[in-house]
Amino acid sequence: MSTGRKSLIGLSLIVFLVLGFMVSGNPEGVLLDQLIMDLVHGNNNILVIRIMEVISFLGSEVFLFPVMGTAIAYFTIKKRYYIATLLLVSSLGSFIVNHILKQIFQRPRPFEYFLVEQGGLSYPSGHSMVSMTMLLTIAYLLIRKTVDKKQKSRIWTAALIYIFLMGVSRVFLGVHWPSDIIGGYAAGYVFFEAYIPFVNKKLLKRDSA
C-alpha cells in the first residue's frame, strides 16, 4: 500500500472520530452544518426535489438489497466467490457496520429541515457510507483487468460522481447534516480499505474471477 493511501486512511479515520465526538448525542449542527443547510433549503425547487428523491432512492436498502442480492446470487452460482464476497461485504456488511455506528453516536436527524419522511439516527449517513464502499468496490472490480488508463479514470470518475450525488441528495432532502455525509464518506472509505485486503488474502488466490 502506498504512503498516500495510508495517509488518506489515517486522515479519514481522524475526521470520522473527531466529527463523531462533536456530534455524539447532539441534535444541533456543528461547524458549517447550519449555514449549509440554510443555504441549500433557502430556495427549494420541486423539480430538483424530485431528482434528489430518485438519487436518494438508488442508495436505499429498498433498491440496493434486491439488486445486490441478485448480483451476489448470480456470481455465487457461477462460482465467482471472490466477486460475490466483495459485493456482499460492500453492501450488507457496510449497512450493518453503519447501523452499529449510529447506535454508538446517537445523533438525531435535523427534523426541522425534512422534505421527506425518514426514521432512524443521523451519524454517519448510511447512504453515504454504503455508496462509498459499494461503488469503490464495483470500480475496483471493474478495473482489475483493465489496462487502459483512460478507461480506469472514467470508471473511478463515474463512481465518485455517484457517491458525491448520493451525499448531496441526503442534505438537499434535509434528512442529514453535512457532517453526517462527511462522516459517512470517511467511515465508508476506511471500511473499504479494511475489507479489500482481508478478502483478497482469504479468497483471491482461490478464485480466478
Backbone as CSV, one residue per row, in Angstrom:
resi,resn,N_x,N_y,N_z,CA_x,CA_y,CA_z,C_x,C_y,C_z
1,MET,0.835,-1.188,0.000,0.000,0.000,0.000,0.878,1.249,0.000
2,SER,0.538,2.223,-0.835,1.342,3.431,-0.961,1.218,4.315,0.276
3,THR,2.200,5.195,0.442,2.182,6.135,1.565,0.979,7.066,1.476
4,GLY,0.633,7.449,0.237,-0.517,8.332,0.046,-1.812,7.699,0.524
5,ARG,-1.994,6.430,0.210,-3.218,5.735,0.642,-3.247,5.579,2.155
6,LYS,-2.100,5.253,2.739,-2.036,5.135,4.196,-2.384,6.455,4.861
7,SER,-1.885,7.553,4.299,-2.180,8.880,4.849,-3.664,9.200,4.724
8,LEU,-4.261,8.834,3.583,-5.686,9.099,3.367,-6.543,8.281,4.327
9,ILE,-6.156,7.045,4.567,-6.885,6.209,5.530,-6.805,6.820,6.922
10,GLY,-5.587,7.232,7.309,-5.412,7.839,8.626,-6.195,9.124,8.770
11,LEU,-6.172,9.958,7.738,-6.916,11.217,7.771,-8.412,10.962,7.855
12,SER,-8.900,10.004,7.076,-10.332,9.669,7.085,-10.768,9.188,8.465
13,LEU,-9.937,8.367,9.099,-10.265,7.858,10.428,-10.303,8.987,11.442
14,ILE,-9.358,9.902,11.351,-9.330,11.046,12.269,-10.563,11.924,12.078
15,VAL,-10.888,12.209,10.810,-12.072,13.041,10.518,-13.328,12.389,11.071
16,PHE,-13.466,11.087,10.851,-14.651,10.372,11.335,-14.760,10.436,12.850
17,LEU,-13.664,10.197,13.545,-13.690,10.172,15.013,-13.898,11.562,15.600
18,VAL,-13.256,12.576,15.020,-13.415,13.949,15.524,-14.857,14.412,15.337
19,LEU,-15.398,14.193,14.141,-16.792,14.570,13.902,-17.722,13.769,14.808
20,GLY,-17.440,12.495,14.976,-18.263,11.661,15.839,-18.288,12.172,17.266
21,PHE,-17.139,12.598,17.762,-17.054,13.158,19.106,-17.865,14.446,19.214
22,MET,-17.818,15.259,18.164,-18.518,16.548,18.181,-20.031,16.390,18.101
23,VAL,-20.509,15.396,17.347,-21.949,15.283,17.099,-22.644,14.271,18.004
24,SER,-21.887,13.506,18.763,-22.475,12.437,19.573,-23.589,12.954,20.478
25,GLY,-24.809,12.485,20.247,-25.965,12.886,21.033,-26.388,14.329,20.836
26,ASN,-25.806,15.000,19.856,-26.045,16.432,19.646,-27.114,16.662,18.580
27,PRO,-28.246,17.265,18.922,-29.310,17.491,17.944,-29.062,18.722,17.065
28,GLU,-28.027,19.492,17.366,-27.730,20.708,16.615,-26.639,20.457,15.578
29,GLY,-26.502,21.406,14.653,-25.447,21.318,13.663,-24.102,21.697,14.272
30,VAL,-23.028,21.215,13.636,-21.681,21.575,14.073,-20.932,22.192,12.891
31,LEU,-19.902,22.981,13.220,-19.097,23.640,12.198,-19.983,24.401,11.210
32,LEU,-19.988,24.019,9.927,-20.770,24.750,8.926,-22.114,24.095,8.624
33,ASP,-22.522,23.149,9.440,-23.778,22.429,9.200,-24.963,23.367,8.996
34,GLN,-25.182,24.238,9.955,-26.351,25.118,9.934,-26.330,26.035,8.721
35,LEU,-25.169,26.626,8.440,-25.036,27.546,7.310,-25.353,26.843,5.990
36,ILE,-24.786,25.661,5.787,-25.014,24.927,4.540,-26.466,24.524,4.396
37,MET,-27.059,24.041,5.468,-28.466,23.629,5.403,-29.376,24.803,5.085
38,ASP,-29.093,25.953,5.672,-29.907,27.141,5.402,-29.760,27.589,3.949
39,LEU,-28.533,27.499,3.413,-28.307,27.879,2.021,-29.014,26.927,1.064
40,VAL,-28.885,25.646,1.331,-29.486,24.631,0.469,-31.002,24.720,0.472
41,HIS,-31.570,25.002,1.632,-33.029,24.985,1.771,-33.651,26.370,1.669
42,GLY,-32.869,27.343,1.225,-33.394,28.696,1.118,-34.311,28.895,-0.070
43,ASN,-34.161,28.058,-1.094,-34.970,28.219,-2.309,-35.198,26.864,-2.965
44,ASN,-36.073,26.065,-2.387,-36.327,24.722,-2.893,-37.123,24.747,-4.195
45,ASN,-36.738,23.880,-5.118,-37.405,23.742,-6.405,-37.985,22.341,-6.496
46,ILE,-39.254,22.224,-6.866,-39.935,20.936,-6.850,-39.282,19.936,-7.802
47,LEU,-38.791,20.410,-8.964,-38.140,19.512,-9.915,-36.847,18.954,-9.319
48,VAL,-36.058,19.821,-8.697,-34.805,19.387,-8.078,-35.086,18.411,-6.939
49,ILE,-36.154,18.686,-6.203,-36.533,17.782,-5.106,-36.827,16.387,-5.644
50,ARG,-37.563,16.307,-6.734,-37.900,15.013,-7.322,-36.638,14.287,-7.811
51,ILE,-35.714,15.027,-8.405,-34.467,14.427,-8.872,-33.673,13.884,-7.690
52,MET,-33.622,14.659,-6.614,-32.884,14.231,-5.431,-33.546,13.023,-4.772
53,GLU,-34.856,12.944,-4.852,-35.558,11.774,-4.317,-35.184,10.506,-5.091
54,VAL,-35.067,10.644,-6.412,-34.679,9.491,-7.241,-33.258,9.052,-6.907
55,ILE,-32.330,10.015,-6.809,-30.940,9.697,-6.476,-30.864,9.022,-5.116
56,SER,-31.594,9.573,-4.152,-31.602,9.008,-2.801,-32.163,7.593,-2.801
57,PHE,-33.195,7.352,-3.602,-33.793,6.014,-3.693,-32.770,4.992,-4.201
58,LEU,-31.910,5.405,-5.122,-30.904,4.494,-5.681,-29.866,4.069,-4.637
59,GLY,-29.835,4.786,-3.517,-28.910,4.419,-2.446,-29.603,3.806,-1.249
60,SER,-30.897,3.529,-1.375,-31.658,2.978,-0.257,-31.617,1.460,-0.257
61,GLU,-31.866,0.874,0.917,-31.881,-0.589,1.002,-33.016,-1.198,0.189
62,VAL,-34.093,-0.443,-0.006,-35.219,-0.934,-0.807,-34.779,-1.219,-2.241
63,PHE,-33.884,-0.394,-2.761,-33.366,-0.586,-4.119,-32.137,-1.491,-4.131
64,LEU,-31.206,-1.238,-3.212,-29.921,-1.932,-3.256,-29.998,-3.409,-2.904
65,PHE,-30.791,-3.748,-1.895,-30.808,-5.149,-1.448,-31.267,-6.104,-2.549
66,PRO,-32.358,-5.804,-3.262,-32.742,-6.718,-4.357,-31.704,-6.763,-5.479
67,VAL,-31.164,-5.592,-5.843,-30.189,-5.534,-6.940,-28.907,-6.260,-6.561
68,MET,-28.362,-5.929,-5.393,-27.115,-6.558,-4.965,-27.332,-8.029,-4.634
69,GLY,-28.510,-8.343,-4.080,-28.817,-9.746,-3.782,-28.829,-10.588,-5.047
70,THR,-29.405,-10.047,-6.111,-29.440,-10.750,-7.391,-28.028,-10.939,-7.946
71,ALA,-27.227,-9.879,-7.868,-25.849,-9.951,-8.368,-25.023,-10.962,-7.572
72,ILE,-25.186,-10.933,-6.252,-24.444,-11.861,-5.388,-24.847,-13.305,-5.680
73,ALA,-26.152,-13.542,-5.839,-26.642,-14.887,-6.161,-26.081,-15.355,-7.505
74,TYR,-26.056,-14.461,-8.478,-25.540,-14.807,-9.817,-24.077,-15.227,-9.746
75,PHE,-23.255,-14.412,-9.095,-21.823,-14.728,-9.032,-21.544,-15.945,-8.156
76,THR,-22.402,-16.192,-7.185,-22.248,-17.398,-6.363,-22.546,-18.642,-7.196
77,ILE,-23.624,-18.591,-7.977,-23.978,-19.716,-8.850,-22.859,-19.984,-9.861
78,LYS,-22.247,-18.912,-10.347,-21.151,-19.032,-11.305,-19.830,-19.389,-10.624
79,LYS,-19.864,-19.560,-9.310,-18.688,-19.882,-8.505,-17.629,-18.790,-8.560
80,ARG,-18.101,-17.566,-8.703,-17.199,-16.407,-8.649,-17.264,-15.868,-7.222
81,TYR,-16.744,-16.651,-6.303,-16.923,-16.372,-4.875,-16.219,-15.086,-4.425
82,TYR,-15.130,-14.758,-5.078,-14.402,-13.538,-4.724,-15.276,-12.309,-4.978
83,ILE,-15.856,-12.235,-6.169,-16.729,-11.107,-6.509,-17.961,-11.096,-5.609
84,ALA,-18.575,-12.255,-5.421,-19.771,-12.337,-4.584,-19.486,-11.869,-3.157
85,THR,-18.333,-12.248,-2.627,-17.985,-11.859,-1.258,-17.771,-10.355,-1.144
86,LEU,-17.062,-9.777,-2.102,-16.829,-8.332,-2.063,-18.143,-7.557,-2.175
87,LEU,-19.030,-8.000,-3.036,-20.324,-7.326,-3.177,-21.149,-7.453,-1.901
88,LEU,-21.086,-8.613,-1.256,-21.833,-8.827,-0.019,-21.309,-7.929,1.101
89,VAL,-20.007,-7.890,1.263,-19.414,-7.082,2.336,-19.622,-5.593,2.080
90,SER,-19.502,-5.178,0.813,-19.626,-3.755,0.490,-21.045,-3.232,0.628
91,SER,-22.030,-4.116,0.578,-23.428,-3.683,0.693,-24.000,-4.029,2.067
92,LEU,-24.281,-5.305,2.294,-24.866,-5.720,3.568,-23.900,-5.482,4.726
93,GLY,-22.626,-5.802,4.524,-21.639,-5.596,5.589,-21.525,-4.145,5.976
94,SER,-21.460,-3.265,4.985,-21.374,-1.828,5.246,-22.634,-1.316,5.939
95,PHE,-23.786,-1.827,5.515,-25.057,-1.426,6.124,-25.089,-1.797,7.609
96,ILE,-24.637,-2.991,7.948,-24.636,-3.453,9.342,-23.674,-2.622,10.183
97,VAL,-22.475,-2.381,9.660,-21.496,-1.569,10.392,-22.031,-0.163,10.609
98,ASN,-22.684,0.394,9.585,-23.266,1.733,9.721,-24.317,1.774,10.816
99,HIS,-25.155,0.753,10.872,-26.193,0.686,11.908,-25.555,0.664,13.302
100,ILE,-24.490,-0.090,13.453,-23.797,-0.165,14.744,-23.215,1.195,15.124
101,LEU,-22.599,1.867,14.146,-22.008,3.178,14.412,-23.070,4.195,14.808
102,LYS,-24.218,4.139,14.151,-25.297,5.066,14.510,-25.761,4.856,15.944
103,GLN,-25.801,3.622,16.370,-26.204,3.332,17.748,-25.175,3.860,18.741
104,ILE,-23.928,3.887,18.327,-22.870,4.410,19.207,-22.969,5.918,19.351
105,PHE,-23.156,6.629,18.238,-23.114,8.092,18.274,-24.453,8.741,18.597
106,GLN,-25.565,8.064,18.309,-26.881,8.522,18.741,-27.169,9.987,18.389
107,ARG,-26.882,10.364,17.167,-27.173,11.739,16.747,-28.557,11.815,16.109
108,PRO,-29.425,12.699,16.611,-30.755,12.853,15.998,-30.643,13.481,14.602
109,ARG,-31.629,13.235,13.790,-31.673,13.843,12.462,-32.103,15.317,12.559
110,PRO,-31.818,16.112,11.519,-32.222,17.533,11.505,-33.692,17.681,11.114
111,PHE,-34.583,17.319,12.026,-36.010,17.215,11.709,-36.598,18.491,11.113
112,GLU,-36.079,19.649,11.517,-36.663,20.913,11.038,-36.424,21.136,9.540
113,TYR,-35.535,20.352,8.932,-35.230,20.525,7.503,-35.850,19.439,6.633
114,PHE,-36.560,18.506,7.215,-37.095,17.366,6.459,-37.967,17.800,5.281
115,LEU,-37.657,17.261,4.099,-38.535,17.391,2.940,-39.209,16.061,2.633
116,VAL,-38.683,14.983,3.218,-39.279,13.650,3.111,-39.218,13.005,4.488
117,GLU,-40.039,12.007,4.694,-40.029,11.299,5.971,-38.844,10.344,6.039
118,GLN,-38.186,10.311,7.184,-37.035,9.449,7.363,-36.860,9.124,8.839
119,GLY,-36.792,7.841,9.159,-36.588,7.441,10.535,-35.126,7.173,10.839
120,GLY,-34.861,6.734,12.060,-33.514,6.349,12.437,-32.634,7.500,12.873
121,LEU,-31.374,7.186,13.115,-30.403,8.157,13.585,-29.605,8.729,12.409
122,SER,-28.730,9.695,12.724,-28.175,10.515,11.660,-26.699,10.305,11.341
123,TYR,-25.863,10.012,12.340,-24.418,9.946,12.097,-23.874,8.539,12.306
124,PRO,-23.106,8.084,11.323,-22.823,8.631,9.987,-23.926,8.275,9.000
125,SER,-24.025,9.033,7.921,-25.041,8.781,6.902,-24.870,7.392,6.295
126,GLY,-25.949,6.607,6.326,-25.904,5.269,5.748,-25.785,5.297,4.240
127,HIS,-26.527,6.208,3.596,-26.451,6.314,2.141,-25.024,6.646,1.700
128,SER,-24.382,7.559,2.413,-23.025,7.965,2.046,-22.024,6.849,2.292
129,MET,-22.138,6.194,3.426,-21.189,5.137,3.764,-21.332,3.934,2.826
130,VAL,-22.566,3.481,2.616,-22.788,2.309,1.766,-22.450,2.612,0.311
131,SER,-22.813,3.800,-0.167,-22.480,4.141,-1.558,-20.968,4.233,-1.734
132,MET,-20.260,4.737,-0.712,-18.804,4.810,-0.780,-18.194,3.413,-0.888
133,THR,-18.570,2.523,0.007,-17.990,1.179,-0.011,-18.409,0.406,-1.252
134,MET,-19.668,0.508,-1.622,-20.195,-0.289,-2.732,-19.636,0.174,-4.073
135,LEU,-19.658,1.488,-4.323,-19.183,1.990,-5.613,-17.670,1.868,-5.749
136,LEU,-16.932,2.073,-4.661,-15.483,1.860,-4.731,-15.173,0.398,-5.026
137,THR,-15.955,-0.496,-4.433,-15.758,-1.924,-4.676,-16.073,-2.291,-6.122
138,ILE,-17.178,-1.793,-6.642,-17.548,-2.069,-8.032,-16.476,-1.523,-8.978
139,ALA,-16.010,-0.291,-8.705,-14.951,0.291,-9.530,-13.676,-0.546,-9.439
140,TYR,-13.352,-0.980,-8.232,-12.164,-1.814,-8.017,-12.251,-3.111,-8.826
141,LEU,-13.418,-3.727,-8.836,-13.607,-4.960,-9.588,-13.527,-4.721,-11.094
142,LEU,-14.075,-3.596,-11.543,-14.088,-3.304,-12.977,-12.697,-3.009,-13.528
143,ILE,-11.826,-2.405,-12.722,-10.518,-2.008,-13.243,-9.438,-3.064,-13.025
144,ARG,-9.790,-4.174,-12.348,-8.762,-5.177,-12.046,-8.059,-5.684,-13.290
145,LYS,-8.798,-5.875,-14.370,-8.206,-6.401,-15.592,-8.224,-5.373,-16.718
146,THR,-8.366,-4.103,-16.326,-8.367,-3.016,-17.309,-6.978,-2.399,-17.388
147,VAL,-6.407,-2.356,-18.573,-5.057,-1.804,-18.748,-5.090,-0.366,-19.263
148,ASP,-6.200,0.019,-19.861,-6.350,1.371,-20.410,-6.496,2.377,-19.263
149,LYS,-5.541,3.274,-19.121,-5.564,4.248,-18.026,-6.750,5.201,-18.129
150,LYS,-7.118,5.564,-19.357,-8.262,6.452,-19.540,-9.554,5.764,-19.104
151,GLN,-9.676,4.481,-19.420,-10.851,3.725,-19.011,-10.918,3.620,-17.495
152,LYS,-9.788,3.378,-16.856,-9.740,3.330,-15.399,-10.177,4.662,-14.806
153,SER,-9.680,5.744,-15.397,-10.024,7.081,-14.916,-11.516,7.342,-15.036
154,ARG,-12.115,6.908,-16.148,-13.556,7.100,-16.349,-14.368,6.305,-15.323
155,ILE,-13.918,5.102,-15.019,-14.621,4.268,-14.043,-14.584,4.903,-12.662
156,TRP,-13.384,5.336,-12.230,-13.268,5.973,-10.917,-14.063,7.271,-10.867
157,THR,-14.028,8.041,-11.961,-14.768,9.312,-12.003,-16.263,9.075,-11.869
158,ALA,-16.792,8.092,-12.597,-18.220,7.772,-12.523,-18.608,7.344,-11.109
159,ALA,-17.761,6.527,-10.484,-18.040,6.066,-9.116,-18.067,7.235,-8.145
160,LEU,-17.106,8.132,-8.261,-17.024,9.270,-7.344,-18.183,10.246,-7.540
161,ILE,-18.615,10.414,-8.783,-19.771,11.284,-9.048,-21.024,10.708,-8.395
162,TYR,-21.224,9.410,-8.540,-22.366,8.734,-7.911,-22.325,8.924,-6.402
163,ILE,-21.166,8.696,-5.807,-21.004,8.827,-4.355,-21.302,10.260,-3.903
164,PHE,-20.763,11.223,-4.646,-20.971,12.631,-4.299,-22.440,13.016,-4.382
165,LEU,-23.102,12.629,-5.469,-24.509,12.972,-5.646,-25.389,12.329,-4.570
166,MET,-25.014,11.135,-4.122,-25.783,10.474,-3.069,-25.756,11.319,-1.799
167,GLY,-24.586,11.828,-1.442,-24.474,12.672,-0.264,-25.240,13.979,-0.416
168,VAL,-25.120,14.589,-1.594,-25.826,15.838,-1.862,-27.330,15.648,-1.737
169,SER,-27.835,14.545,-2.258,-29.279,14.295,-2.213,-29.793,14.213,-0.779
170,ARG,-29.005,13.640,0.117,-29.448,13.489,1.503,-29.471,14.822,2.239
171,VAL,-28.504,15.680,1.928,-28.502,17.019,2.516,-29.651,17.833,1.933
172,PHE,-29.842,17.734,0.621,-30.888,18.523,-0.031,-32.270,18.126,0.478
173,LEU,-32.474,16.849,0.746,-33.767,16.387,1.251,-33.928,16.659,2.743
174,GLY,-32.883,17.174,3.363,-32.973,17.607,4.756,-32.925,16.510,5.787
175,VAL,-32.521,15.302,5.403,-32.537,14.178,6.346,-31.170,13.937,6.993
176,HIS,-30.162,14.694,6.547,-28.829,14.583,7.146,-28.157,15.947,7.208
177,TRP,-27.381,16.159,8.269,-26.475,17.290,8.321,-25.296,17.001,7.388
178,PRO,-24.649,18.043,6.836,-23.452,17.819,6.017,-22.366,17.018,6.748
179,SER,-22.221,17.224,8.046,-21.216,16.474,8.812,-21.538,14.988,8.842
180,ASP,-22.819,14.625,8.753,-23.200,13.208,8.657,-22.673,12.597,7.362
181,ILE,-22.748,13.393,6.286,-22.304,12.922,4.978,-20.790,12.726,4.974
182,ILE,-20.071,13.709,5.493,-18.606,13.618,5.546,-18.191,12.429,6.403
183,GLY,-18.861,12.256,7.543,-18.563,11.115,8.404,-18.858,9.797,7.723
184,GLY,-19.931,9.755,6.941,-20.276,8.536,6.200,-19.242,8.210,5.137
185,TYR,-18.797,9.249,4.419,-17.746,9.040,3.425,-16.473,8.512,4.079
186,ALA,-16.079,9.148,5.185,-14.841,8.768,5.866,-14.916,7.331,6.371
187,ALA,-16.033,6.994,7.022,-16.200,5.634,7.550,-16.248,4.618,6.422
188,GLY,-16.925,4.965,5.333,-17.024,4.058,4.200,-15.675,3.787,3.563
189,TYR,-14.859,4.828,3.445,-13.539,4.644,2.839,-12.636,3.782,3.718
190,VAL,-12.644,4.033,5.023,-11.834,3.236,5.944,-12.282,1.773,5.905
191,PHE,-13.601,1.561,5.898,-14.126,0.197,5.848,-13.707,-0.496,4.553
192,PHE,-13.795,0.224,3.429,-13.383,-0.315,2.133,-11.921,-0.751,2.164
193,GLU,-11.062,0.116,2.676,-9.633,-0.193,2.722,-9.320,-1.323,3.706
194,ALA,-10.214,-1.567,4.642,-10.003,-2.632,5.623,-10.407,-3.993,5.061
195,TYR,-11.547,-4.063,4.360,-12.019,-5.381,3.947,-11.434,-5.866,2.624
196,ILE,-10.997,-4.952,1.773,-10.419,-5.381,0.497,-9.194,-6.284,0.708
197,PRO,-8.191,-5.861,1.469,-7.029,-6.761,1.663,-7.383,-8.032,2.439
198,PHE,-8.362,-7.945,3.346,-8.766,-9.129,4.112,-9.391,-10.178,3.192
199,VAL,-10.317,-9.745,2.331,-10.961,-10.676,1.395,-9.949,-11.176,0.368
200,ASN,-9.061,-10.292,-0.073,-8.022,-10.706,-1.017,-7.189,-11.846,-0.446
201,LYS,-6.793,-11.704,0.803,-5.963,-12.712,1.447,-6.690,-14.038,1.565
202,LYS,-8.005,-13.971,1.822,-8.776,-15.204,2.031,-9.199,-15.885,0.736
203,LEU,-9.510,-15.078,-0.288,-10.164,-15.676,-1.462,-9.475,-15.460,-2.793
204,LEU,-8.713,-14.387,-2.930,-8.235,-14.017,-4.271,-7.438,-15.130,-4.942
205,LYS,-6.567,-15.776,-4.202,-5.735,-16.820,-4.780,-6.539,-18.075,-5.161
206,ARG,-7.729,-18.225,-4.566,-8.534,-19.413,-4.841,-9.629,-19.142,-5.866
207,ASP,-9.682,-17.909,-6.361,-10.758,-17.535,-7.287,-10.141,-16.928,-8.523
208,SER,-10.447,-17.465,-9.658,-9.856,-16.990,-10.906,-10.626,-15.821,-11.497
209,ALA,-11.706,-15.361,-10.754,-12.556,-14.304,-11.303,-11.780,-13.020,-11.460
